[in-house]
Amino acid sequence: MTTETSTVTLPGSPGLRLPRNLTIALVLGTVLGFIAIGQQHPADTPFGWMSLLPTALVLVFALITQRTVEALFSGAVAGLLMLSPGEIVGEVVDLSMTVMMDETIAWLILVCGLMGGLVTMLEKGGSVLSFSNAMVKRVKSKKQSMLLTVVLGLLVFIDDYLNAIAISSSMKKITDTYKVSREKLAYLVDSTAAPICILIPISTWAVFFGSLLEANEVTETGNGLKAYIEAIPYMVYGWVALAVVFLVALGKLPDLGAMKKAEARAAAGQPRPEGVEEITFGPGETPKDSGALGVLNFLLPMVVLVAASWFYDIDLLAGVFVALVFTIALYGVQNLLSLHAMFDAVYDGIKIMLLPIATVVGGFMLKNVNDRLGLTQYVIDTVAPYLSASLFPAIIFLVMTVLVFATASSWGLFAVAMPIVFPLAAEVGSPLPLVIGALISASAAGSHSCFFSDSTVLSAQGSGCSAMQHALTQIPYALIGIVLTATFFVVIG
């Protein structure tokens, strides 16, 4: 007689086979445990340390199965079982509707979908191929291919989404040629996304956080961006991440952890990990290299995208819409693709982006539940007694980094945290630019290290690896940045 089993994949292992009955027992036990917490917890009282449990479930689930979306939705449902175990179906429906009607989520879905459509159109029109071939002729080594990726990431500083999707898609062929793993490509791209955007005062990050500083009356109306600029020297994680990624690209910092295994696989001739969905071409769709004109067909839409985003007050949605219309007209004049083929390419691009969109939506659902459980308030209240003027920036940096990592909310979390953090800073006498620098550094660090944050997911999708593969190979380098940043804040404090 044989025992029926279920397969669960562990990072770096061929798979752990568990008896199906044990798997079912673990799932049922977890569900019943969260229901019991919800039934026994007194109404209208804080959950305290138990507010950590849904996020802990997400981390364990994701590490064991490497299924990011499922882990996030499981954590959100677990949190709802703690809040309202008897009304779980209605709560799930209400949460789903609340998140899907959120203005940020709507913007994100449209940006990601249309960006995917634009990149797919450029792929199928041969523009990405032409750009890649032109770069391959000029790049002569693996080191140069990685440095070019970093430099292009620095040039596209206006938004981390644009960086994550456009740079990774255009560099895949070049880095594949020199046997750079897709995981390392994702790391190079992701490290020049959020960590760099925070250092540029004309990026979407600066605009958002500047307005948030004004909304919290940290500075006078109209001076939010000025306060942000004054804090840029103290946004240490961005500077450290930039230094680390250059050291990696130059080969001065060795492959660490899971990255070593990924690079060994690439060196053996397989840059792309198995099971990753790529843009596919149907019969008669194989793109052709159009030489210099093809390169121009790639660069012009990118220039229009950045210029339009800047023109419309750093709004990437407006920029990508203008760039799509421009590209359709550009391709139509040259008869590169039929109108039907161009629209099909846009639809294909939107479909390819469904997984990262679902991941970010799941992250927002988890954040919503964590807010209702009082996670942020509990963590900050727990560390508040240990705060002093000298240690405040370092502790706030570490605490907020953990919270951003746990919730994948590199922006929304700070709308909740700032009204708590800034009065504490004033009470202990910590300098404002230092506190702002610690908060923005935490936002970038948490986003950079979290396996289900938007920039991590999009960098992985564009580069051609899973979010978990990217996160596991990137985490050693992110930890270097976190440790050095925390050390800086301790010393300067």
C-alpha positions as CSV (number, residue, x, y, z in Angstrom):
1,M,0.0,0.0,0.0
2,T,1.3,3.5,-0.9
3,T,0.8,6.7,1.1
4,E,-0.8,9.5,-0.9
5,T,1.4,12.6,-0.8
6,S,1.4,16.3,-1.7
7,T,4.6,18.1,-3.0
8,V,5.7,21.2,-1.3
9,T,8.7,23.0,-2.7
10,L,11.3,24.4,-0.4
11,P,13.8,27.1,-1.6
12,G,16.9,25.4,-3.0
13,S,15.5,21.9,-2.6
14,P,13.9,19.5,-5.2
15,G,10.7,19.4,-3.0
16,L,9.5,18.1,0.3
17,R,6.9,15.4,0.0
18,L,4.4,15.5,2.8
19,P,1.5,13.0,3.3
20,R,-1.7,14.5,2.0
21,N,-3.4,13.8,5.3
22,L,-0.7,15.7,7.1
23,T,-1.0,18.6,4.7
24,I,-4.8,18.8,5.2
25,A,-4.4,18.5,9.0
26,L,-1.9,21.5,9.0
27,V,-4.3,23.6,6.9
28,L,-7.3,22.8,9.0
29,G,-5.3,23.3,12.3
30,T,-4.2,26.7,11.1
31,V,-7.7,27.8,10.1
32,L,-9.2,26.6,13.3
33,G,-6.5,28.3,15.3
34,F,-7.3,31.7,13.7
35,I,-11.0,31.1,14.2
36,A,-10.4,30.4,17.9
37,I,-8.4,33.6,18.3
38,G,-11.2,35.5,16.7
39,Q,-13.9,34.0,18.9
40,Q,-12.1,34.4,22.2
41,H,-10.7,37.8,21.6
42,P,-12.7,40.6,23.4
43,A,-14.4,43.0,21.0
44,D,-13.0,46.5,20.5
45,T,-9.7,45.6,22.2
46,P,-6.2,45.7,20.7
47,F,-4.8,42.4,19.4
48,G,-1.3,43.2,20.6
49,W,1.3,40.6,19.6
50,M,-1.3,38.5,17.9
51,S,-1.5,41.2,15.1
52,L,1.8,39.7,13.9
53,L,0.3,36.3,13.2
54,P,-1.2,36.8,9.7
55,T,2.1,38.3,8.4
56,A,4.0,35.4,10.0
57,L,1.7,33.0,8.2
58,V,2.4,34.7,4.9
59,L,6.1,34.5,5.4
60,V,6.0,30.8,6.4
61,F,3.6,29.9,3.6
62,A,5.6,31.7,0.9
63,L,9.0,30.3,2.0
64,I,7.6,26.7,2.1
65,T,5.6,26.8,-1.2
66,Q,7.2,29.7,-3.1
67,R,3.6,30.7,-4.0
68,T,3.4,34.4,-3.4
69,V,-0.1,35.3,-4.3
70,E,-1.6,32.4,-2.4
71,A,0.4,33.2,0.6
72,L,-0.8,36.8,0.7
73,F,-4.5,35.9,0.3
74,S,-4.1,33.3,3.0
75,G,-2.7,35.9,5.4
76,A,-5.5,38.3,4.6
77,V,-8.1,35.6,5.2
78,A,-6.4,34.6,8.4
79,G,-6.5,38.2,9.7
80,L,-10.2,38.4,8.8
81,L,-10.9,35.2,10.7
82,M,-9.3,36.9,13.8
83,L,-11.5,40.0,13.2
84,S,-14.9,38.4,12.3
85,P,-14.8,34.6,12.2
86,G,-18.6,34.4,11.9
87,E,-18.8,36.7,8.9
88,I,-15.8,35.6,6.9
89,V,-17.5,35.4,3.5
90,G,-18.9,38.9,3.7
91,E,-15.6,40.2,5.1
92,V,-13.6,38.7,2.2
93,V,-16.1,40.2,-0.3
94,D,-16.0,43.6,1.4
95,L,-12.2,43.6,1.6
96,S,-11.9,42.7,-2.0
97,M,-14.3,45.4,-3.1
98,T,-12.6,48.0,-0.8
99,V,-9.1,47.2,-2.2
100,M,-10.3,47.1,-5.9
101,M,-12.0,50.5,-5.5
102,D,-8.9,52.0,-3.9
103,E,-7.5,54.9,-6.1
104,T,-3.9,53.7,-5.7
105,I,-4.8,50.1,-6.8
106,A,-6.8,51.4,-9.8
107,W,-3.8,53.5,-10.8
108,L,-1.4,50.6,-10.3
109,I,-3.5,48.2,-12.3
110,L,-3.7,50.6,-15.2
111,V,0.0,51.5,-15.1
112,C,1.2,47.9,-14.9
113,G,-1.2,46.7,-17.6
114,L,-0.5,49.5,-20.0
115,M,3.3,49.3,-19.4
116,G,3.1,45.6,-20.1
117,G,1.2,46.3,-23.3
118,L,3.7,49.0,-24.4
119,V,6.7,46.7,-23.8
120,T,5.0,43.8,-25.6
121,M,4.3,46.0,-28.6
122,L,7.9,47.1,-28.6
123,E,8.9,43.4,-28.4
124,K,6.7,42.3,-31.2
125,G,7.6,45.2,-33.4
126,G,11.3,44.3,-33.2
127,S,12.3,47.5,-31.4
128,V,13.5,45.8,-28.3
129,L,15.4,43.3,-30.5
130,S,17.1,46.2,-32.4
131,F,18.1,48.0,-29.2
132,S,19.4,44.8,-27.7
133,N,21.4,43.9,-30.8
134,A,22.9,47.4,-31.0
135,M,23.9,47.2,-27.3
136,V,25.4,43.7,-27.7
137,K,27.7,45.0,-30.4
138,R,29.1,47.6,-28.0
139,V,29.1,45.5,-24.9
140,K,32.2,43.3,-24.8
141,S,32.0,41.5,-21.4
142,K,29.7,40.3,-18.6
143,K,30.9,43.2,-16.4
144,Q,30.0,45.8,-19.1
145,S,26.5,44.2,-19.6
146,M,25.8,44.6,-15.8
147,L,27.2,48.1,-15.7
148,L,25.1,49.1,-18.6
149,T,22.0,47.8,-16.8
150,V,22.9,49.9,-13.7
151,V,23.6,53.0,-15.8
152,L,20.3,52.7,-17.7
153,G,18.5,52.3,-14.4
154,L,20.1,55.5,-13.1
155,L,18.9,57.4,-16.2
156,V,15.3,56.2,-15.9
157,F,14.9,57.7,-12.4
158,I,11.5,59.3,-12.7
159,D,9.6,56.2,-11.4
160,D,10.6,52.8,-10.1
161,Y,7.8,51.0,-12.1
162,L,9.1,52.4,-15.3
163,N,12.6,51.3,-14.3
164,A,11.6,47.8,-13.3
165,I,9.6,47.0,-16.4
166,A,11.4,48.9,-19.2
167,I,15.1,48.3,-18.3
168,S,14.7,44.6,-17.5
169,S,12.8,43.9,-20.7
170,S,15.4,45.7,-22.9
171,M,18.4,44.2,-21.2
172,K,17.5,40.5,-21.1
173,K,19.0,39.5,-24.4
174,I,22.3,41.4,-23.6
175,T,22.7,39.8,-20.1
176,D,21.7,36.4,-21.5
177,T,24.5,36.7,-24.1
178,Y,27.1,37.0,-21.3
179,K,25.4,34.4,-19.1
180,V,24.1,36.7,-16.4
181,S,21.3,35.0,-14.5
182,R,17.9,36.5,-14.7
183,E,17.9,36.7,-10.9
184,K,21.0,38.9,-11.0
185,L,19.4,41.1,-13.8
186,A,16.4,41.5,-11.5
187,Y,18.7,42.5,-8.6
188,L,20.5,45.1,-10.8
189,V,17.2,46.5,-12.0
190,D,15.5,46.5,-8.6
191,S,18.5,48.2,-6.9
192,T,18.3,51.1,-9.3
193,A,14.5,51.4,-8.8
194,A,13.2,52.5,-5.4
195,P,16.7,53.0,-3.8
196,I,17.6,55.5,-6.6
197,C,14.2,57.2,-6.9
198,I,14.3,58.3,-3.3
199,L,17.5,60.3,-4.0
200,I,16.0,62.2,-7.0
201,P,13.8,65.2,-6.0
202,I,11.9,65.0,-9.3
203,S,10.7,61.4,-9.0
204,T,7.3,60.1,-8.0
205,W,8.6,59.2,-4.6
206,A,9.7,62.8,-3.9
207,V,6.4,64.2,-5.0
208,F,4.4,61.7,-2.9
209,F,6.4,62.0,0.3
210,G,6.7,65.8,0.0
211,S,2.9,66.0,-0.1
212,L,2.7,63.6,2.8
213,L,5.0,65.8,4.9
214,E,2.7,68.7,4.2
215,A,-0.4,66.7,5.0
216,N,1.1,65.8,8.4
217,E,2.0,69.5,9.1
218,V,5.6,68.6,9.4
219,T,6.3,71.5,7.2
220,E,4.3,74.5,5.9
221,T,2.2,74.1,2.8
222,G,4.3,74.4,-0.3
223,N,7.5,73.5,1.5
224,G,7.1,69.7,1.5
225,L,9.6,69.2,-1.4
226,K,12.1,71.5,0.3
227,A,12.0,69.4,3.5
228,Y,12.4,66.3,1.4
229,I,15.5,67.7,-0.4
230,E,17.1,68.7,2.9
231,A,16.7,65.1,4.1
232,I,18.3,63.5,0.9
233,P,21.8,63.3,2.5
234,Y,20.3,61.2,5.3
235,M,18.5,58.8,2.9
236,V,21.4,56.5,3.5
237,Y,19.9,53.3,2.3
238,G,19.6,54.8,-1.2
239,W,23.3,55.7,-1.2
240,V,24.4,52.4,0.2
241,A,22.3,50.4,-2.2
242,L,23.8,52.4,-5.1
243,A,27.3,51.6,-3.9
244,V,26.6,47.9,-3.4
245,V,25.0,47.4,-6.8
246,F,28.0,49.1,-8.5
247,L,30.4,46.8,-6.5
248,V,28.3,43.8,-7.7
249,A,28.3,44.9,-11.3
250,L,32.1,45.5,-11.2
251,G,32.6,42.1,-9.7
252,K,34.1,43.5,-6.5
253,L,31.4,42.0,-4.3
254,P,31.0,38.2,-4.8
255,D,27.8,36.2,-5.4
256,L,26.2,35.5,-2.0
257,G,23.6,33.0,-0.9
258,A,21.1,31.8,-3.5
259,M,22.7,34.2,-6.1
260,K,25.7,31.9,-6.3
261,K,23.6,29.0,-7.3
262,A,21.7,31.1,-9.9
263,E,24.9,32.4,-11.4
264,A,26.3,28.8,-11.6
265,R,23.2,27.8,-13.5
266,A,23.6,30.7,-15.9
267,A,27.3,30.0,-16.4
268,A,26.3,26.5,-17.5
269,G,24.2,28.0,-20.2
270,Q,20.8,28.6,-18.6
271,P,20.3,32.2,-17.6
272,R,16.6,31.8,-17.3
273,P,15.1,29.6,-14.5
274,E,12.6,27.0,-15.5
275,G,8.9,27.7,-15.4
276,V,9.0,31.4,-16.2
277,E,6.5,32.9,-18.6
278,E,8.1,35.0,-21.4
279,I,6.5,37.0,-24.2
280,T,5.7,34.5,-26.9
281,F,5.4,35.1,-30.7
282,G,2.8,33.5,-32.9
283,P,3.2,32.4,-36.5
284,G,4.5,35.3,-38.6
285,E,5.1,37.5,-35.5
286,T,8.9,36.8,-35.2
287,P,10.4,40.3,-34.8
288,K,13.1,41.5,-37.2
289,D,16.1,43.7,-36.4
290,S,15.6,47.0,-38.2
291,G,19.0,48.4,-37.3
292,A,19.3,52.1,-36.4
293,L,15.7,52.7,-37.2
294,G,14.7,49.9,-34.8
295,V,16.8,51.5,-32.1
296,L,15.1,54.8,-32.7
297,N,11.7,53.1,-32.5
298,F,12.7,51.9,-29.1
299,L,14.2,55.1,-27.7
300,L,11.5,57.5,-29.0
301,P,8.6,55.8,-27.1
302,M,10.8,55.8,-23.9
303,V,11.6,59.5,-24.3
304,V,8.0,60.3,-24.9
305,L,7.0,58.2,-21.8
306,V,9.4,60.1,-19.5
307,A,8.6,63.5,-21.0
308,A,4.8,63.0,-20.8
309,S,5.1,61.7,-17.3
310,W,7.0,64.8,-16.3
311,F,4.7,67.1,-18.2
312,Y,1.7,65.7,-16.4
313,D,3.2,66.3,-12.9
314,I,5.2,63.1,-12.6
315,D,2.1,60.9,-13.4
316,L,3.3,57.6,-15.0
317,L,-0.3,56.7,-16.0
318,A,-0.6,59.8,-18.2
319,G,2.9,59.1,-19.5
320,V,2.3,55.5,-20.5
321,F,-1.0,56.4,-22.2
322,V,0.7,59.1,-24.3
323,A,3.5,56.7,-25.1
324,L,1.1,54.0,-26.2
325,V,-0.7,56.4,-28.6
326,F,2.6,57.7,-29.9
327,T,3.9,54.1,-30.5
328,I,0.8,53.0,-32.3
329,A,1.1,56.1,-34.6
330,L,4.9,55.5,-35.1
331,Y,4.4,51.8,-36.0
332,G,1.4,52.6,-38.2
333,V,3.3,55.1,-40.3
334,Q,6.1,52.6,-40.8
335,N,3.7,49.7,-41.3
336,L,5.7,47.6,-38.8
337,L,2.6,45.9,-37.3
338,S,-1.1,45.9,-38.4
339,L,-3.5,47.7,-36.1
340,H,-5.0,44.4,-35.1
341,A,-1.5,43.1,-34.2
342,M,-0.7,46.2,-32.1
343,F,-3.9,45.8,-30.1
344,D,-3.3,42.1,-29.7
345,A,0.2,43.0,-28.3
346,V,-1.3,45.3,-25.8
347,Y,-3.8,42.7,-24.7
348,D,-1.0,40.1,-24.4
349,G,1.1,42.5,-22.3
350,I,-1.8,43.1,-20.0
351,K,-2.2,39.3,-19.6
352,I,1.5,38.8,-18.8
353,M,1.2,41.5,-16.0
354,L,-1.8,39.7,-14.3
355,L,0.4,37.8,-11.9
356,P,2.4,40.9,-10.6
357,I,-0.9,42.8,-10.4
358,A,-2.5,40.0,-8.4
359,T,0.5,40.0,-6.1
360,V,0.3,43.7,-5.4
361,V,-3.5,43.5,-4.9
362,G,-2.9,40.7,-2.4
363,G,-0.3,42.8,-0.6
364,F,-2.8,45.7,-0.3
365,M,-5.4,43.3,1.1
366,L,-2.9,42.1,3.7
367,K,-2.0,45.7,4.6
368,N,-5.7,46.6,5.0
369,V,-6.2,43.7,7.4
370,N,-3.0,44.6,9.3
371,D,-4.2,48.1,9.7
372,R,-7.5,46.9,11.2
373,L,-5.5,44.6,13.6
374,G,-3.4,47.5,14.7
375,L,-0.1,46.1,13.6
376,T,1.7,49.4,13.0
377,Q,0.5,51.0,16.2
378,Y,1.4,47.9,18.3
379,V,5.0,47.7,16.9
380,I,5.7,51.4,17.3
381,D,4.1,51.5,20.8
382,T,6.3,48.5,21.8
383,V,9.6,50.2,20.9
384,A,8.5,53.7,22.1
385,P,9.9,53.2,25.7
386,Y,13.3,52.5,24.3
387,L,13.5,55.6,22.1
388,S,16.0,58.4,22.8
389,A,17.3,61.3,20.7
390,S,20.5,59.4,19.9
391,L,18.8,56.0,19.0
392,F,15.6,57.3,17.5
393,P,16.6,57.4,13.8
394,A,18.2,54.0,13.9
395,I,15.3,52.3,15.8
396,I,12.7,54.0,13.6
397,F,14.6,52.9,10.5
398,L,14.7,49.3,11.6
399,V,11.1,49.2,12.8
400,M,9.7,50.8,9.7
401,T,11.8,48.6,7.5
402,V,10.4,45.5,9.2
403,L,6.9,46.9,8.8
404,V,7.3,47.7,5.1
405,F,8.8,44.2,4.6
406,A,5.8,42.7,6.4
407,T,3.1,44.7,4.6
408,A,4.8,45.5,1.2
409,S,3.4,49.0,1.7
410,S,6.3,51.3,0.9
411,W,3.9,54.3,0.5
412,G,0.6,53.7,2.2
413,L,2.1,52.5,5.5
414,F,3.6,56.0,6.1
415,A,0.3,57.7,5.9
416,V,-0.5,55.6,9.1
417,A,3.0,55.9,10.7
418,M,3.9,59.5,10.2
419,P,1.2,60.9,12.6
420,I,2.8,58.6,15.3
421,V,6.5,59.0,14.4
422,F,6.8,62.8,14.1
423,P,5.3,63.6,17.5
424,L,7.6,61.0,19.1
425,A,10.5,62.6,17.3
426,A,9.6,66.0,18.6
427,E,9.2,64.6,22.1
428,V,12.7,63.1,22.2
429,G,14.3,66.0,20.3
430,S,15.5,64.1,17.2
431,P,16.4,66.4,14.2
432,L,13.6,66.5,11.5
433,P,15.9,65.9,8.4
434,L,17.4,62.9,10.2
435,V,14.0,61.4,11.0
436,I,12.7,62.0,7.4
437,G,15.9,60.4,6.1
438,A,15.3,57.4,8.3
439,L,11.7,57.0,7.2
440,I,12.4,57.3,3.5
441,S,15.4,54.9,3.9
442,A,13.1,52.4,5.6
443,S,10.5,52.7,2.8
444,A,13.2,51.9,0.2
445,A,14.8,49.2,2.3
446,G,11.6,47.4,3.1
447,S,10.4,47.6,-0.5
448,H,13.8,46.4,-1.8
449,S,13.9,43.3,0.5
450,C,10.2,42.3,0.5
451,F,9.3,39.4,-1.8
452,F,5.9,40.7,-2.6
453,S,6.5,44.5,-2.9
454,D,5.5,46.1,-6.2
455,S,9.1,46.9,-7.3
456,T,10.3,43.4,-6.5
457,V,7.5,41.7,-8.3
458,L,7.8,44.0,-11.4
459,S,11.6,43.6,-11.5
460,A,11.2,39.9,-11.4
461,Q,8.5,39.8,-14.0
462,G,10.4,42.0,-16.4
463,S,13.6,40.1,-15.9
464,G,12.1,36.7,-16.3
465,C,12.2,35.0,-12.9
466,S,9.7,34.5,-10.1
467,A,9.3,37.1,-7.3
468,M,10.5,34.5,-4.7
469,Q,13.6,33.6,-6.9
470,H,14.4,37.3,-7.1
471,A,13.8,38.0,-3.4
472,L,15.9,35.1,-2.2
473,T,18.9,36.0,-4.3
474,Q,18.6,39.7,-3.5
475,I,18.1,39.5,0.3
476,P,21.9,39.2,1.2
477,Y,22.6,42.5,-0.6
478,A,19.6,44.2,0.9
479,L,20.7,43.1,4.3
480,I,24.2,44.6,3.7
481,G,22.4,47.9,3.0
482,I,20.2,47.6,6.0
483,V,23.0,46.9,8.4
484,L,25.2,49.7,7.1
485,T,22.3,52.2,7.2
486,A,21.4,51.3,10.7
487,T,25.0,51.6,11.7
488,F,25.2,55.1,10.2
489,F,22.1,56.2,12.1
490,V,23.5,54.9,15.4
491,V,26.8,56.7,14.8
492,I,25.4,60.0,13.6
493,G,22.7,59.9,16.4
